Amino acid sequence: MQSLDGGVLPAIEGVEVPAYDRSAVGVGVVHFGVGGFHRAHQAMYLDSLMNDGEAMGWGICGVGVLPGDRRMQDVLTSQGGLYTLVVKQPDGTLEPRVVGSVVEYLFAPDDPEAVIEKMAAESTRIVSLTITEGGYNIDQVTGEFAEDTPAIQEDLRAAAVPETVFGLVTEALARRRERGLPAFTIMSCDNIQGNGDTAARTFAAFARLRDAARGDTGLAEWVEENVSFPNSMVDRITPATSDEDRARLADEFGLTDGWPVVCEPFTQWVLEDHFSAGRPPLEDVGVQLVEDVVPYELMKLRLLNAGHQALGYLGFLAGHRYVHEVAGDPLFARFIRDYMDHEGTPTLSPVPGVDLDDYKTTLIERFANPGVADTLARINFGSSDRISLWVLPVIRHQLAQGGEMERAAAVVAGWARYAEGVDEKGEPIDVQDRLADTLVPLARSQREDPLAFVRNTTVFGDLAENERFTEAYLWALDSLHTHGARATVEALVARR
């Protein structure tokens, strides 16, 4: 048995390890939000470049901001940044690989100054983000930066020690401006439509507020003129690592890892080629560098991400607990394909080089991969952000165009029924959402007041006032309460 403790590279048959001298890797990327997806995706691509003898100046310094990031700091620090990426094939076989592109990790609450100076260093040319859909501090109704958030207000004070991503990054940019250094690129890798545009809008908004609060001038303008915010589409299903995953890695390969990452074989990254201070040659390892990522991004958000939501709540209520169980159920597979064909696809622009029929077929095959064992609880996490960004835009587009949206409305009803916190067998559901304290009581009141849930304007805006939407929603909600999820899906499928 070998361990990654101390950053020691193992020599184990069947486990690929970095082929490069990690002591020669310099930090060029500071990444906020080092979780499973970042380590299965961006960090993997950079590791591949380094294995090819490229990008040795583009190593990653990970940064944690939230209290829950402490464990990642402990694990990665003890392992010298090393971790095992385990690809799970559909037949159940594992393909492990030790990744070495993360060469440093900083926990911002312990030493915010170190984080700021790491970004202010001339060698840092990209600051990347996987801070989740809710991490951009956007008011879901107005679409604007929520400046009244207490943590934001605290970071705007002149004497404040920055605590938020916005405060830390903007302070680093201010120092670079003062020192005459070029701006770094801020690269979002989150599942948000126009993720780069969203980052540009929110960081510029924070910089303007900072200028006003401190009586400064010019930082916001400098950020807007000098910082690049490329849009990107990122794709790889990466379920939470389980104790079983750790045990299989140890039993089958003799390798112990405090926090390995598991993922599907498929990976894709489509990235706009807009960078302030250079970039690694990502095209050499399969990244698609394009001028406009929007068509690819919408394809993924409204088919894959919204498709996950279409399976998640209804599948859970019907008794499934894993994505592959729902996707392997012929009824639900038909339902999700109908959603993709008749509701998601009509909202898309042409996608260069992509056959959408093939893409949708492949998506369902990916969802049905039993090796991945992705839980429905994971994809149902943070519903208020995910539904708002992935499903509601489809509904609004289809309402405006007179198109079909009954399945998407049923997905919203499935979420509302799920948010009651009790499944169809009377067992408790652990509703994990930042708005749970508001939404769960509304969901529990909807048997007496059926529109209570969707009248929450923070999430739904004015959708509850749309007669076409409420008719479809109320039918689905009543069917879920009266007949259950499976019968509701059967009725929707039978309509065609």
C-alpha positions in Angstrom: 0.0 0.0 0.0 1.3 3.4 -1.0 0.1 6.9 0.1 0.2 10.3 -1.4 1.1 11.8 2.0 4.0 14.2 1.8 3.5 14.6 -1.9 5.4 11.4 -2.7 4.7 10.1 -6.1 3.8 6.4 -6.0 5.2 3.8 -8.3 2.2 1.5 -8.7 1.4 -0.6 -11.8 -1.8 0.7 -13.4 -1.6 4.2 -11.9 -0.3 7.0 -14.2 1.8 9.6 -12.4 3.2 13.0 -13.4 6.0 12.6 -15.9 7.4 16.1 -15.1 9.5 17.6 -12.3 6.9 19.2 -10.1 9.6 21.3 -8.4 10.1 23.1 -11.7 6.4 24.1 -11.9 5.7 27.8 -11.3 2.3 29.2 -10.3 0.5 31.0 -13.2 -3.1 30.3 -12.2 -4.8 31.1 -8.9 -8.1 29.1 -8.6 -11.0 29.8 -6.3 -13.1 26.8 -5.4 -11.0 23.7 -5.6 -13.6 21.0 -5.6 -14.1 17.8 -7.5 -15.0 19.4 -10.8 -12.0 21.7 -11.0 -9.7 18.8 -10.2 -11.4 16.5 -12.8 -11.3 19.3 -15.5 -9.1 22.4 -15.5 -6.4 20.9 -13.3 -6.4 17.7 -15.4 -6.0 19.7 -18.7 -3.0 21.6 -17.2 -1.5 18.3 -15.9 -1.8 16.8 -19.4 0.1 19.8 -20.9 2.9 19.4 -18.3 3.1 15.7 -19.1 3.8 16.8 -22.6 6.6 19.1 -21.5 4.4 22.3 -21.9 3.0 24.9 -19.5 5.5 24.5 -16.7 4.8 28.1 -15.7 1.0 27.5 -15.4 0.8 25.6 -12.2 -2.2 26.1 -9.9 -2.4 27.7 -6.5 -5.8 26.7 -5.1 -7.7 29.1 -2.8 -10.4 28.2 -0.3 -12.7 31.0 1.0 -15.5 29.1 2.8 -15.3 27.3 6.1 -16.0 24.0 4.3 -12.8 24.5 2.3 -10.6 23.8 5.3 -10.7 20.1 4.7 -9.5 20.5 1.1 -6.6 22.6 2.4 -5.7 19.9 5.0 -5.8 17.1 2.4 -4.0 18.8 -0.4 -1.3 20.3 1.9 -0.6 16.9 3.4 -0.3 15.4 -0.1 1.8 18.2 -1.6 -1.1 19.1 -3.9 -1.2 15.6 -5.4 -4.5 13.7 -5.8 -5.9 10.8 -7.8 -8.3 11.3 -10.6 -10.3 8.1 -11.2 -12.2 7.7 -14.4 -15.1 5.4 -14.1 -15.9 3.4 -17.2 -19.5 2.1 -17.9 -18.4 -1.5 -17.4 -17.2 -0.6 -13.8 -13.5 -0.6 -14.5 -11.4 2.2 -13.0 -8.6 4.2 -14.6 -6.7 6.1 -11.9 -4.2 8.9 -12.6 -2.2 11.0 -10.1 -2.5 14.7 -11.0 0.3 17.1 -10.1 -0.7 20.5 -11.5 -1.9 21.9 -8.1 1.3 23.0 -6.5 0.1 25.2 -3.7 -3.1 25.7 -1.6 -4.0 28.8 0.5 -7.0 29.1 2.9 -8.0 32.7 2.7 -9.5 33.0 6.3 -6.1 32.1 7.7 -4.0 34.5 5.6 -5.9 36.8 3.2 -2.8 38.8 2.6 -1.0 35.8 1.2 -3.9 35.1 -1.2 -3.9 38.8 -2.4 -0.2 38.8 -2.9 -0.3 35.6 -4.8 -2.7 37.1 -7.3 -0.8 40.4 -7.3 2.4 38.6 -8.3 3.5 39.2 -11.8 3.7 35.5 -12.5 0.0 35.1 -11.9 -1.8 35.6 -15.3 -5.1 33.8 -14.7 -7.5 33.8 -11.8 -10.1 31.1 -12.4 -13.3 30.4 -10.6 -15.6 27.5 -9.8 -17.6 29.3 -7.0 -20.9 27.7 -8.0 -23.9 29.3 -9.6 -24.8 31.2 -6.4 -21.3 32.5 -5.8 -21.7 35.6 -8.1 -23.9 37.4 -5.6 -26.6 38.2 -8.2 -30.2 39.2 -7.3 -32.2 36.5 -9.1 -35.0 38.9 -9.9 -33.1 42.0 -11.0 -30.1 40.2 -12.4 -27.9 42.9 -10.8 -25.1 42.6 -8.3 -26.6 42.3 -4.8 -24.6 45.1 -3.2 -26.5 45.0 0.1 -25.2 41.6 1.0 -23.6 41.9 4.5 -20.3 40.3 3.5 -20.0 42.6 0.4 -20.7 45.7 2.5 -18.1 44.6 5.0 -15.5 44.2 2.2 -16.2 47.7 0.9 -15.0 49.4 4.1 -11.7 51.2 3.6 -10.1 49.3 6.5 -11.6 46.0 5.8 -9.5 42.8 5.4 -11.1 41.2 2.4 -13.1 38.0 3.0 -15.1 37.5 -0.2 -13.9 36.4 -3.6 -14.8 39.9 -4.8 -12.9 41.7 -2.1 -9.8 39.5 -2.5 -9.6 39.6 -6.3 -10.3 43.3 -6.5 -7.7 44.2 -4.0 -5.2 42.2 -5.9 -6.1 44.0 -9.1 -5.8 47.4 -7.3 -2.2 46.4 -6.3 -1.3 45.4 -9.8 -2.6 48.7 -11.1 -0.6 50.6 -8.5 2.6 48.6 -9.4 2.2 49.0 -13.1 1.6 45.3 -13.7 -0.8 44.1 -16.4 -4.2 42.8 -15.3 -4.7 39.0 -15.1 -7.6 37.2 -16.8 -10.6 36.3 -14.7 -11.8 33.0 -16.1 -15.1 31.6 -14.8 -15.7 27.8 -15.2 -19.1 27.8 -13.6 -22.4 26.5 -15.2 -23.8 29.9 -15.9 -25.0 31.3 -19.2 -22.4 33.8 -20.2 -20.2 32.9 -17.2 -17.5 35.3 -18.3 -20.0 38.1 -19.0 -21.5 37.5 -15.5 -18.1 37.6 -13.9 -17.3 40.9 -15.8 -20.5 42.5 -14.7 -20.2 41.5 -11.0 -16.5 42.2 -10.5 -16.9 45.6 -12.3 -19.9 46.4 -10.1 -17.9 45.6 -6.9 -15.0 47.7 -8.2 -17.4 50.7 -8.8 -18.8 50.3 -5.3 -15.3 50.1 -3.9 -14.3 53.3 -5.7 -17.4 55.1 -4.3 -17.0 53.8 -0.7 -13.3 54.7 -0.5 -13.3 57.9 -2.4 -11.0 56.5 -5.0 -11.4 56.9 -8.8 -10.4 54.8 -11.7 -10.1 51.2 -10.5 -13.4 50.2 -11.9 -12.6 51.8 -15.2 -9.2 50.1 -15.2 -10.8 46.7 -14.5 -13.3 47.2 -17.3 -10.6 48.2 -19.8 -7.9 45.8 -18.9 -9.3 42.5 -17.4 -10.4 39.8 -19.8 -13.4 37.7 -18.9 -13.6 34.8 -21.4 -16.9 32.8 -21.6 -16.5 29.1 -21.4 -18.5 25.9 -21.5 -17.2 23.2 -19.2 -18.5 19.6 -19.1 -17.6 16.5 -17.1 -19.9 14.7 -14.7 -18.1 14.5 -11.4 -20.0 13.0 -8.5 -19.1 13.4 -4.9 -16.3 11.1 -3.8 -17.6 8.3 -1.5 -15.9 6.1 1.1 -16.4 3.3 -1.4 -14.4 5.2 -4.0 -11.5 5.5 -1.6 -11.7 1.9 -0.6 -11.7 0.7 -4.2 -8.7 2.8 -5.0 -6.9 1.2 -2.1 -8.1 -2.3 -2.7 -7.6 -2.5 -6.4 -4.5 -0.3 -6.8 -2.8 -0.2 -3.4 -3.1 3.6 -3.2 -4.5 5.6 -0.3 -5.6 9.2 -1.1 -7.4 11.5 1.4 -9.6 12.9 -1.3 -9.5 11.3 -4.8 -11.8 12.6 -7.5 -14.1 10.3 -9.6 -15.5 11.2 -13.0 -17.0 10.0 -16.2 -14.7 9.4 -19.3 -16.3 12.3 -21.3 -14.8 15.7 -20.9 -15.2 18.9 -22.9 -14.0 22.5 -22.6 -15.0 25.2 -25.1 -13.3 28.5 -24.3 -13.3 32.0 -25.8 -9.7 32.9 -26.8 -9.8 36.3 -24.9 -7.0 36.6 -22.4 -5.3 39.6 -20.8 -1.9 38.2 -20.1 -1.4 35.1 -22.2 -2.6 31.6 -21.6 -1.3 28.0 -21.7 -1.6 26.1 -25.1 -4.8 24.5 -24.1 -5.7 23.6 -27.7 -2.8 21.0 -27.6 -4.9 18.9 -25.1 -8.2 19.1 -26.8 -9.7 22.4 -25.5 -11.8 24.1 -28.2 -10.7 27.7 -28.5 -13.4 29.8 -30.1 -14.5 33.4 -30.7 -18.0 32.8 -29.4 -18.9 30.1 -26.9 -22.6 31.0 -26.5 -24.1 28.4 -28.8 -22.1 25.6 -27.1 -22.8 27.0 -23.6 -26.6 27.1 -24.2 -26.5 23.6 -25.6 -25.0 22.3 -22.4 -26.9 24.3 -19.9 -30.3 23.6 -21.5 -29.8 20.0 -22.4 -27.3 18.5 -19.9 -27.8 20.7 -16.9 -31.5 21.2 -17.3 -31.7 17.5 -18.2 -30.2 16.6 -14.9 -32.9 18.7 -13.2 -35.6 17.0 -15.3 -34.4 13.7 -13.9 -33.5 14.8 -10.4 -36.7 15.7 -8.5 -39.2 13.5 -10.4 -36.8 10.5 -10.3 -36.2 10.9 -6.6 -39.9 11.1 -5.8 -40.4 8.0 -7.9 -38.0 6.1 -5.7 -34.7 6.3 -7.5 -31.6 7.6 -5.8 -28.9 7.6 -8.5 -28.8 9.4 -11.9 -28.0 6.2 -13.8 -31.1 4.5 -12.3 -33.4 7.2 -13.6 -31.7 7.5 -17.0 -31.8 3.7 -17.3 -35.5 3.6 -16.6 -37.1 3.6 -20.1 -40.0 5.8 -19.0 -37.8 8.6 -17.6 -35.3 8.2 -20.6 -38.3 8.9 -22.9 -39.4 11.9 -20.8 -36.0 13.5 -20.8 -35.5 13.0 -24.5 -39.0 14.5 -25.1 -37.9 17.5 -23.0 -34.7 17.9 -24.9 -36.3 17.6 -28.3 -39.4 19.7 -27.8 -38.5 22.2 -25.1 -34.7 22.5 -24.7 -33.6 22.3 -28.3 -36.0 25.0 -29.7 -34.3 27.6 -27.4 -30.9 26.9 -29.0 -29.0 28.6 -31.8 -27.1 26.5 -34.3 -24.0 24.9 -32.7 -21.0 24.8 -35.1 -19.7 21.3 -35.6 -22.3 19.6 -33.4 -25.0 17.1 -34.4 -27.6 17.8 -31.7 -29.4 14.5 -32.2 -26.1 12.6 -31.5 -25.3 15.0 -28.6 -28.6 14.2 -26.9 -28.3 10.5 -27.5 -24.8 10.6 -25.9 -26.1 12.7 -23.0 -28.6 10.0 -22.0 -25.9 7.3 -22.4 -23.6 9.4 -20.1 -26.4 9.8 -17.5 -27.0 6.0 -17.6 -23.3 5.2 -16.9 -23.6 3.0 -13.7 -19.9 3.3 -13.0 -20.3 7.0 -12.2 -23.0 6.4 -9.5 -23.9 10.1 -9.3 -26.5 10.7 -6.7 -29.8 12.5 -7.3 -29.2 14.3 -4.0 -26.1 16.0 -5.5 -27.8 17.2 -8.6 -30.8 18.4 -6.5 -28.5 20.5 -4.4 -28.9 24.3 -4.6 -32.1 24.0 -6.6 -33.0 27.7 -6.4 -29.9 28.7 -8.3 -29.9 25.7 -10.7 -33.6 25.9 -11.7 -33.3 29.6 -12.1 -30.4 29.4 -14.5 -31.1 26.2 -16.4 -34.9 25.6 -16.5 -36.7 28.9 -16.1 -35.0 30.4 -19.1 -36.4 27.5 -21.2 -39.9 28.1 -19.9 -39.7 31.9 -20.5 -38.4 31.4 -24.0 -41.0 28.9 -24.9 -43.8 31.0 -23.4 -42.6 34.0 -25.5 -42.5 31.8 -28.7 -45.7 29.9 -28.0 -43.7 26.7 -27.8 -44.1 23.6 -25.6 -43.0 24.0 -21.9 -45.2 21.5 -20.1 -42.4 19.1 -19.2 -40.2 22.0 -17.8 -43.2 23.2 -15.8 -43.5 19.6 -14.4 -39.9 19.8 -13.4 -40.6 22.9 -11.4 -43.6 21.2 -9.9 -41.3 18.2 -9.1 -39.0 20.6 -7.3 -41.9 22.1 -5.4 -43.1 18.7 -4.3 -39.5 17.6 -3.4 -39.1 20.8 -1.3 -41.9 19.7 0.9 -39.2 17.6 2.5 -41.1 14.2 2.5 -41.0 11.6 -0.2 -43.9 9.5 -1.5 -43.3 6.9 1.2 -43.3 9.4 4.0 -39.5 9.4 4.4 -37.7 12.7 5.0 -35.9 14.5 2.2 -32.9 16.6 3.2 -33.6 19.8 1.2 -30.2 21.4 0.6 -30.7 25.0 -0.7 -29.6 28.4 0.3 -33.2 29.5 0.3 -34.5 26.4 2.1 -35.7 28.4 5.1 -38.1 30.3 2.8 -39.0 27.7 0.2 -39.7 24.7 2.4 -42.5 26.4 4.3 -44.0 27.6 1.0 -43.8 24.1 -0.4 -45.5 22.7 2.7 -48.4 25.2 2.3 -49.1 24.4 -1.4 -51.7 21.7 -0.8 -53.9 24.5 0.5 -52.5 27.2 -1.7 -51.2 25.5 -4.9 -49.4 28.6 -6.3 -47.6 29.5 -3.0 -44.2 28.1 -4.1 -44.0 29.8 -7.5 -45.3 33.1 -6.1 -41.9 33.5 -4.6 -40.7 36.4 -6.8 -37.1 36.1 -5.6 -36.8 32.9 -7.6 -39.7 33.0 -10.2 -40.2 36.7 -10.8 -43.6 37.1 -12.4 -44.1 33.6 -13.7 -47.0 32.9 -11.4 -48.9 35.6 -13.3 -48.6 33.7 -16.6 -51.7 31.7 -17.3 -50.1 29.1 -19.6 -47.3 28.4 -17.1 -49.6 28.1 -14.1 -52.0 25.8 -15.9 -49.2 23.4 -16.8 -47.6 23.8 -13.3 -50.9 23.2 -11.4 -51.8 20.2 -13.4 -48.4 18.6 -12.7 -48.4 19.5 -9.0 -51.9 18.1 -8.6 -50.9 14.9 -10.4 -47.8 14.6 -8.2 -49.9 14.9 -5.1 -52.7 12.7 -6.3 -51.0 10.0 -8.4 -47.3 10.3 -7.7 -44.2 11.0 -9.8 -44.2 7.9 -12.0 -47.8 8.3 -13.1 -47.2 12.0 -13.8 -44.3 11.2 -16.1 -46.3 8.5 -17.8 -49.1 11.0 -18.5 -46.7 13.5 -19.9 -45.0 10.9 -22.1 -48.4 9.6 -23.3 -49.4 13.1 -24.6 -47.2 12.7 -27.7 
